[in-house]
Amino acid sequence: MPFFSHVDLFSEFRRVVYSLNNDIFFPQQNRLVTYYIEYGFLAVLSPFLKDPNIVFFLEDVSKTTSNMADYFIFINHPSVFRHLFIFKLSYLICDVLTMWVIWLFFDDKKRACIAVLFWVFNPITLYASYFFGRYETIPLLFMALTALLLKKKQPLAAAFCLSLAINGREIYVVTAPIFLLALYNEKEKWRQNVKTILLTGSVLFASVVLPILLERYFHLSPAFAQGSVYQDSKANVLYGMSFKWLYPLVFAYFFTLLALQTQAFISYEYKFIVGSGVVLACYFLIATHSAHYVAWLPLFPVLLLNYVKDPRKLGFAIFAFFMTWFAYRLFKGDINLFTLFLAAPFNFEMTFFPSLSKVYTQLVGETGSIFGPSKMLNVLHNMYAAALVFLVYRMVQSGRPLNNETVE
């Protein structure tokens, strides 16, 4: 865990260090929950940081993304590995707590063991949190709690946890309509359904508008954001679908509604888990995205292992999804992700150790026009897409009928 990082991790925590030293409590309108958790951990562990005024110096708060000069000061400092461990400690703790929530979620503890093993050793979460060094495990903990509370028939508490997840990572706002749809119970009277959906919907709505209200009525100014999050270019990508590759969400929603309508079940948590999982899987099937974004997905199929008659079938689909993602990303590589930044002061340029794509190019030699790296990359990408389709199929087929008999 302490030996790997990406420049984004340094950028993230130099903002937190700056906030800690300057008593900033409203850094931006988005990801506030993630920020406060990082802030709290670093506030406790700040005595263990070495030379923070030098290593994490931030001159201009409007330019918080690290440049190469700043980053090289960070990775060449003698305490770089200590700093990396401290930064990732909050991610590790949230990851372990998520594992515990997964264990509590399962009715059969043998299946719980399988699910926990899938979670602990899946390469996607390991890469996102400990290699790339992103905060994905924080909102994932609240998503797991949302599913568990739905299973315990506590929709208001579940809505609160989902609100925390949304304010930990903006993407989870796409699961909010699925959450409300999941609360509709065919056996309840329509008045009870309306009451439940309105109460939980109010909690979710408040979580989205609360940062705006805090800024407006307490005259707060986001330290690290220029203007409203809903006017920011990154937010427009998510909420306004500024790029065409976000339209898979529309496809995924329609597909999910059709899939949910063909299932005979009354379980709140199942509808939420399978709906959210299908939407995200369809999104990754078509969208261009960073490697660590896929960490949003594994939690949902892992939880669905609780419902299948034969866990080997869904388990095989999850395993295929993990392995095809790993093969595709390993072969694709990226000089910015897999060499200079990942192993902080240790990179391929120093050892002259070739990347997998370079080794493959050398091996295919004159046959490159037929089996060239670009063609091989497309093959691996299509295998990954096929694994996602297969995973979606298995997730949709994992439901329970009304008589609570498990079917596959």
Backbone torsions as a table, in degrees:
resi	resn	phi	psi	omega
1	MET	NA	-39.2	-176.3
2	PRO	-78.5	-9.2	-167.0
3	PHE	-96.3	-3.8	-174.0
4	PHE	-128.9	148.3	175.7
5	SER	-166.6	167.4	171.9
6	HIS	-122.3	158.4	-178.3
7	VAL	-58.7	-26.6	178.7
8	ASP	-62.9	-33.8	178.1
9	LEU	-63.5	-43.2	177.7
10	PHE	-63.5	-43.3	178.7
11	SER	-60.1	-41.5	-179.5
12	GLU	-61.3	-47.1	-171.5
13	PHE	-86.4	-17.5	172.1
14	ARG	-70.5	-29.3	173.8
15	ARG	-67.7	-41.4	-179.8
16	VAL	-66.5	-43.0	178.1
17	VAL	-61.3	-43.1	178.4
18	TYR	-62.4	-41.9	179.3
19	SER	-63.8	-40.5	-179.2
20	LEU	-64.7	-39.8	-177.9
21	ASN	-77.8	-19.0	-175.8
22	ASN	-119.4	14.3	176.1
23	ASP	54.3	48.8	176.6
24	ILE	-96.6	123.3	-178.1
25	PHE	-118.1	-0.7	177.3
26	PHE	-134.2	79.6	-174.1
27	PRO	-75.8	-32.3	-175.8
28	GLN	-166.1	173.2	-178.9
29	GLN	-88.5	-20.5	-178.3
30	ASN	-107.7	158.2	177.3
31	ARG	58.6	33.7	-177.4
32	LEU	-65.5	-38.8	-178.4
33	VAL	-64.1	-46.3	176.9
34	THR	-59.2	-43.2	-179.2
35	TYR	-62.1	-45.2	-176.8
36	TYR	-67.0	-35.1	176.8
37	ILE	-66.8	-45.8	176.3
38	GLU	-60.6	-42.0	-179.9
39	TYR	-61.4	-45.0	-178.5
40	GLY	-63.6	-43.8	179.0
41	PHE	-63.4	-44.1	-176.9
42	LEU	-71.1	-30.4	176.9
43	ALA	-62.3	-37.5	178.9
44	VAL	-74.1	-38.3	-173.1
45	LEU	-97.6	2.8	-177.4
46	SER	-58.2	-30.7	177.5
47	PRO	-61.6	-18.4	-178.6
48	PHE	-89.8	-5.1	176.1
49	LEU	-76.3	141.8	179.7
50	LYS	-108.0	129.6	176.6
51	ASP	51.6	49.4	-177.6
52	PRO	-61.8	-29.8	-179.7
53	ASN	-69.1	-19.5	177.9
54	ILE	-98.5	-50.9	-173.8
55	VAL	-68.3	-39.2	-174.6
56	PHE	-111.8	26.8	-178.1
57	PHE	-62.4	131.8	179.7
58	LEU	-130.0	112.2	-175.7
59	GLU	-85.0	-41.4	-174.6
60	ASP	-125.1	114.2	-176.5
61	VAL	-68.5	-17.5	177.9
62	SER	-81.4	-7.7	179.1
63	LYS	-127.2	70.7	-173.9
64	THR	-89.0	-13.8	175.6
65	THR	-71.6	131.6	-170.2
66	SER	-72.1	138.7	169.1
67	ASN	-91.0	171.8	-173.5
68	MET	-65.0	-35.4	-179.7
69	ALA	-62.3	-46.1	178.7
70	ASP	-63.6	-41.8	-177.0
71	TYR	-65.6	-39.0	-179.5
72	PHE	-69.5	-29.4	172.2
73	ILE	-62.4	-41.5	-179.1
74	PHE	-65.3	-51.1	-173.2
75	ILE	-75.8	-17.7	179.1
76	ASN	-95.8	1.2	178.1
77	HIS	-75.4	141.7	-178.2
78	PRO	-58.6	-23.4	-177.6
79	SER	-100.9	21.5	-176.0
80	VAL	-59.3	-39.2	-176.8
81	PHE	-72.1	-34.7	174.2
82	ARG	-63.1	-44.7	-179.7
83	HIS	-62.3	-42.7	179.4
84	LEU	-62.2	-40.6	178.9
85	PHE	-64.2	-44.6	-180.0
86	ILE	-61.7	-43.5	-177.1
87	PHE	-64.1	-38.2	-175.1
88	LYS	-87.7	-3.8	-176.3
89	LEU	-63.0	-40.0	178.0
90	SER	-63.6	-36.3	178.3
91	TYR	-66.8	-41.1	179.8
92	LEU	-63.7	-44.9	-178.4
93	ILE	-64.2	-43.1	177.4
94	CYS	-64.5	-35.2	177.5
95	ASP	-64.3	-44.5	178.7
96	VAL	-65.4	-39.6	177.5
97	LEU	-64.7	-37.8	176.2
98	THR	-62.8	-41.0	176.2
99	MET	-58.2	-42.4	178.9
100	TRP	-65.1	-40.8	178.2
101	VAL	-64.3	-40.3	176.6
102	ILE	-59.6	-43.2	178.6
103	TRP	-59.6	-43.9	-179.7
104	LEU	-68.1	-27.4	-175.5
105	PHE	-68.3	-30.6	-170.3
106	PHE	-84.8	140.1	176.1
107	ASP	-77.5	-37.7	-179.4
108	ASP	-103.4	118.6	-174.6
109	LYS	-72.5	-19.7	172.8
110	LYS	-66.5	-43.1	175.7
111	ARG	-67.1	-35.0	177.7
112	ALA	-59.7	-40.0	178.0
113	CYS	-61.7	-42.9	178.7
114	ILE	-62.5	-45.3	-178.9
115	ALA	-62.7	-43.2	179.6
116	VAL	-63.6	-40.8	177.7
117	LEU	-62.8	-42.7	176.2
118	PHE	-58.8	-41.5	-177.0
119	TRP	-70.2	-46.6	-174.4
120	VAL	-67.0	-38.0	-171.8
121	PHE	-106.0	10.2	179.8
122	ASN	-74.0	133.6	-173.2
123	PRO	-68.4	-22.2	-175.1
124	ILE	-70.9	-50.5	179.0
125	THR	-67.2	-38.7	177.2
126	LEU	-59.6	-44.6	179.6
127	TYR	-65.4	-49.5	-174.1
128	ALA	-61.3	-41.8	-171.8
129	SER	-91.3	-36.8	-169.9
130	TYR	-111.7	-25.7	174.0
131	PHE	-91.7	-61.2	179.0
132	PHE	-69.3	-33.5	175.9
133	GLY	79.9	43.9	177.6
134	ARG	-106.3	166.5	-168.1
135	TYR	-91.8	22.9	-171.6
136	GLU	-61.5	-29.0	-177.2
137	THR	-68.2	-21.4	-179.5
138	ILE	-67.6	-57.8	177.1
139	PRO	-66.6	-27.9	178.1
140	LEU	-63.7	-34.1	175.7
141	LEU	-59.0	-44.4	-179.3
142	PHE	-71.1	-30.2	174.7
143	MET	-67.3	-40.9	177.1
144	ALA	-64.0	-40.7	176.7
145	LEU	-64.0	-36.5	176.9
146	THR	-58.4	-47.7	179.6
147	ALA	-63.2	-42.5	-179.0
148	LEU	-64.2	-42.8	-179.4
149	LEU	-69.0	-33.9	173.4
150	LEU	-63.4	-40.1	178.7
151	LYS	-63.2	-32.4	179.0
152	LYS	-87.1	8.9	178.3
153	LYS	60.2	45.0	176.5
154	GLN	-122.3	74.1	-172.6
155	PRO	-64.4	-34.7	-179.5
156	LEU	-68.1	-44.2	177.0
157	ALA	-64.1	-37.3	177.6
158	ALA	-65.1	-39.9	178.3
159	ALA	-63.9	-37.7	177.5
160	PHE	-63.5	-43.3	178.6
161	CYS	-65.6	-39.3	176.8
162	LEU	-63.8	-36.3	175.9
163	SER	-61.5	-40.7	177.0
164	LEU	-64.2	-39.3	178.5
165	ALA	-64.4	-41.8	179.6
166	ILE	-63.1	-39.1	178.5
167	ASN	-83.6	1.0	171.8
168	GLY	-98.9	-30.1	178.4
169	ARG	-154.9	120.2	-169.9
170	GLU	-60.6	-29.1	-174.3
171	ILE	-58.5	-27.5	-174.7
172	TYR	-72.9	-3.4	173.1
173	VAL	-64.5	-24.1	179.5
174	VAL	-71.1	-15.9	178.3
175	THR	-88.3	-10.3	-176.7
176	ALA	-62.3	-47.0	177.0
177	PRO	-61.6	-34.9	177.5
178	ILE	-66.3	-38.6	177.2
179	PHE	-58.3	-46.8	-179.6
180	LEU	-66.9	-39.0	177.3
181	LEU	-62.9	-37.1	-178.1
182	ALA	-66.0	-23.1	-176.8
183	LEU	-79.3	-9.2	178.5
184	TYR	-72.8	123.4	-177.6
185	ASN	-114.4	119.0	-177.6
186	GLU	-62.3	-24.9	-177.2
187	LYS	-88.6	-11.0	179.8
188	GLU	-88.9	156.5	174.3
189	LYS	-69.9	153.4	-174.2
190	TRP	-62.6	-31.9	179.6
191	ARG	-64.4	-41.2	179.3
192	GLN	-65.8	-39.9	177.5
193	ASN	-63.1	-43.9	179.7
194	VAL	-63.2	-43.0	-179.7
195	LYS	-61.2	-47.3	-178.4
196	THR	-63.3	-45.0	-177.0
197	ILE	-68.8	-38.3	179.0
198	LEU	-67.1	-41.5	-179.2
199	LEU	-65.3	-48.9	-179.5
200	THR	-68.9	-36.3	177.3
201	GLY	-63.0	-35.0	178.1
202	SER	-65.1	-38.5	177.8
203	VAL	-63.7	-45.4	179.8
204	LEU	-65.1	-41.2	178.8
205	PHE	-63.7	-41.6	178.9
206	ALA	-62.3	-36.4	-178.6
207	SER	-66.1	-30.5	-179.0
208	VAL	-78.4	-39.6	-175.3
209	VAL	-91.3	-13.6	-176.5
210	LEU	-56.7	-46.5	178.8
211	PRO	-58.2	-37.1	178.3
212	ILE	-65.4	-43.3	179.8
213	LEU	-65.7	-38.7	177.7
214	LEU	-60.5	-43.3	-179.2
215	GLU	-66.4	-42.1	-173.7
216	ARG	-73.2	-48.0	-171.2
217	TYR	-87.7	-18.0	176.3
218	PHE	-108.0	8.9	176.2
219	HIS	52.7	45.4	179.2
220	LEU	-88.4	150.8	177.2
221	SER	-125.4	118.1	179.8
222	PRO	-58.4	127.5	-175.6
223	ALA	-71.3	-35.5	-172.7
224	PHE	-116.7	22.4	178.9
225	ALA	-137.3	139.0	178.0
226	GLN	-99.0	104.9	180.0
227	GLY	83.9	-173.4	-177.4
228	SER	-70.4	147.9	177.6
229	VAL	-62.6	-27.1	-178.6
230	TYR	-80.7	-9.6	174.3
231	GLN	-103.0	-11.2	-179.0
232	ASP	-68.9	147.4	-176.3
233	SER	-60.5	-38.8	-179.7
234	LYS	-66.5	-38.9	178.6
235	ALA	-66.8	-36.4	178.2
236	ASN	-61.8	-33.1	177.0
237	VAL	-60.1	-40.6	-177.5
238	LEU	-81.3	-53.6	-172.0
239	TYR	-85.6	-32.5	-177.6
240	GLY	-99.3	-2.3	-178.4
241	MET	48.9	52.2	-178.2
242	SER	-64.1	-28.9	178.5
243	PHE	-105.5	143.4	-175.3
244	LYS	-63.7	-24.5	-177.1
245	TRP	-71.9	-4.1	174.5
246	LEU	-86.6	-12.4	-178.9
247	TYR	-64.9	-19.3	171.5
248	PRO	-54.0	-23.9	177.1
249	LEU	-62.8	-37.2	177.7
250	VAL	-64.8	-46.7	176.5
251	PHE	-58.4	-45.4	-176.4
252	ALA	-63.8	-39.6	179.6
253	TYR	-63.9	-45.5	-179.6
254	PHE	-64.3	-42.8	178.0
255	PHE	-60.7	-42.8	-177.7
256	THR	-66.2	-41.9	178.5
257	LEU	-60.8	-42.3	177.6
258	LEU	-63.6	-43.0	-178.8
259	ALA	-64.8	-41.0	-179.1
260	LEU	-67.1	-34.9	-178.2
261	GLN	-71.0	-20.8	-179.6
262	THR	-90.7	-3.0	-179.4
263	GLN	-97.9	140.3	177.2
264	ALA	-104.7	92.1	179.4
265	PHE	-153.6	162.3	178.6
266	ILE	-123.4	4.4	-174.9
267	SER	-73.8	120.3	177.5
268	TYR	-56.4	-53.2	-171.6
269	GLU	-67.3	-33.1	179.5
270	TYR	-65.0	-46.2	-179.3
271	LYS	-61.1	-39.0	179.1
272	PHE	-68.2	-44.1	-176.5
273	ILE	-67.8	-49.4	-177.1
274	VAL	-68.8	-38.0	179.0
275	GLY	-64.2	-47.1	179.4
276	SER	-64.8	-41.7	179.7
277	GLY	-63.6	-42.2	179.7
278	VAL	-65.9	-42.4	179.5
279	VAL	-60.4	-48.1	-178.4
280	LEU	-68.6	-38.0	178.8
281	ALA	-64.1	-42.5	177.5
282	CYS	-64.7	-36.0	177.3
283	TYR	-62.2	-47.2	-179.5
284	PHE	-72.4	-20.4	178.8
285	LEU	-63.6	-34.9	-172.7
286	ILE	-114.3	-31.1	-169.6
287	ALA	-76.4	151.3	168.1
288	THR	-86.2	129.3	-172.3
289	HIS	-153.7	162.6	175.4
290	SER	-74.8	154.3	-173.9
291	ALA	-60.4	-37.1	-173.6
292	HIS	-78.7	-13.0	178.3
293	TYR	-63.1	-28.8	-176.5
294	VAL	-63.2	-15.3	177.3
295	ALA	-62.1	-14.3	177.1
296	TRP	-68.6	-22.0	-168.7
297	LEU	-93.6	-42.9	-167.6
298	PRO	-55.4	-30.1	-177.2
299	LEU	-56.1	-39.2	-171.7
300	PHE	-70.8	-50.3	176.0
301	PRO	-65.0	-31.1	177.6
302	VAL	-63.3	-43.2	178.0
303	LEU	-66.2	-30.9	-179.2
304	LEU	-69.7	-12.1	174.7
305	LEU	-61.2	-17.3	177.7
306	ASN	-68.7	-19.1	-169.0
307	TYR	-110.2	-15.2	-174.2
308	VAL	-81.6	149.2	177.2
309	LYS	-69.5	-44.9	178.7
310	ASP	-117.2	101.4	-176.5
311	PRO	-64.2	-16.0	-179.8
312	ARG	-65.3	-32.4	-177.5
313	LYS	-68.3	-52.1	177.2
314	LEU	-68.7	-35.9	178.6
315	GLY	-60.6	-39.4	177.6
316	PHE	-65.3	-39.7	178.2
317	ALA	-63.4	-41.1	177.9
318	ILE	-64.4	-43.6	-179.9
319	PHE	-62.5	-42.8	178.5
320	ALA	-63.0	-39.7	177.0
321	PHE	-61.2	-46.1	179.3
322	PHE	-62.2	-47.8	-172.8
323	MET	-70.8	-38.6	178.9
324	THR	-70.1	-36.2	173.8
325	TRP	-61.7	-45.6	-178.1
326	PHE	-62.2	-46.1	-178.9
327	ALA	-64.0	-42.8	-179.3
328	TYR	-63.9	-46.9	-177.7
329	ARG	-71.6	-34.0	178.6
330	LEU	-66.3	-40.4	-179.0
331	PHE	-75.8	-38.3	-178.5
332	LYS	-63.8	-46.7	-180.0
333	GLY	58.7	-179.9	177.5
334	ASP	-176.5	120.1	-177.3
335	ILE	-59.8	-24.2	179.5
336	ASN	-84.5	-20.2	-175.8
337	LEU	-106.0	-39.2	-168.9
338	PHE	-107.6	3.9	179.8
339	THR	-127.8	-69.4	-170.6
340	LEU	-68.2	-36.9	-169.6
341	PHE	-101.6	-36.1	-168.5
342	LEU	-61.8	-54.6	177.9
343	ALA	-96.8	92.2	-159.6
344	ALA	-36.8	-74.2	-178.7
345	PRO	-89.8	6.9	-175.4
346	PHE	-120.6	112.9	-176.0
347	ASN	-139.8	170.5	-174.7
348	PHE	-62.8	-30.5	-178.8
349	GLU	-64.2	-29.1	179.9
350	MET	-78.7	-38.0	-174.0
351	THR	-97.3	-12.7	-175.0
352	PHE	59.3	28.3	177.7
353	PHE	-81.6	122.6	-172.6
354	PRO	-75.6	154.1	174.9
355	SER	-77.4	165.9	-178.7
356	LEU	-61.3	-40.7	179.7
357	SER	-64.6	-35.1	177.1
358	LYS	-68.2	-41.6	177.1
359	VAL	-61.5	-43.8	179.9
360	TYR	-62.9	-41.2	178.9
361	THR	-60.8	-40.3	178.3
362	GLN	-66.7	-36.0	-177.4
363	LEU	-73.1	-40.7	-176.8
364	VAL	-74.4	-25.7	173.6
365	GLY	53.9	-121.9	-174.7
366	GLU	-71.6	-14.1	179.0
367	THR	-84.9	11.0	-175.7
368	GLY	-57.9	-31.7	-179.4
369	SER	-65.6	-26.3	-179.9
370	ILE	-95.2	-45.4	-176.3
371	PHE	-117.1	39.2	-177.6
372	GLY	-65.3	163.7	-178.5
373	PRO	-56.8	-39.7	-179.5
374	SER	-65.0	-38.4	178.4
375	LYS	-69.8	-39.8	177.7
376	MET	-64.6	-38.5	177.5
377	LEU	-62.8	-41.0	177.9
378	ASN	-65.0	-37.2	177.0
379	VAL	-62.1	-47.8	-179.7
380	LEU	-63.8	-37.4	178.6
381	HIS	-64.1	-40.3	179.2
382	ASN	-70.5	-33.3	174.6
383	MET	-64.8	-39.9	176.4
384	TYR	-62.9	-42.6	178.2
385	ALA	-63.8	-40.4	177.9
386	ALA	-63.1	-39.1	177.9
387	ALA	-64.4	-35.6	176.6
388	LEU	-66.1	-43.0	177.9
389	VAL	-61.7	-44.0	178.7
390	PHE	-62.9	-38.8	178.0
391	LEU	-64.5	-43.0	177.1
392	VAL	-58.9	-45.2	179.1
393	TYR	-58.4	-46.6	-179.4
394	ARG	-66.8	-36.0	178.1
395	MET	-65.0	-43.5	-179.4
396	VAL	-66.0	-30.0	-177.4
397	GLN	-87.0	9.7	-172.5
398	SER	-99.8	11.3	-170.1
399	GLY	-81.6	170.3	176.8
400	ARG	-109.8	140.2	174.2
401	PRO	-76.6	179.8	-176.1
402	LEU	-65.3	-27.4	-178.7
403	ASN	-84.5	8.9	176.2
404	ASN	67.2	16.4	172.3
405	GLU	-82.8	130.4	-177.9
406	THR	-76.0	132.9	178.4
407	VAL	-125.8	159.7	177.2
408	GLU	-127.6	NA	NA
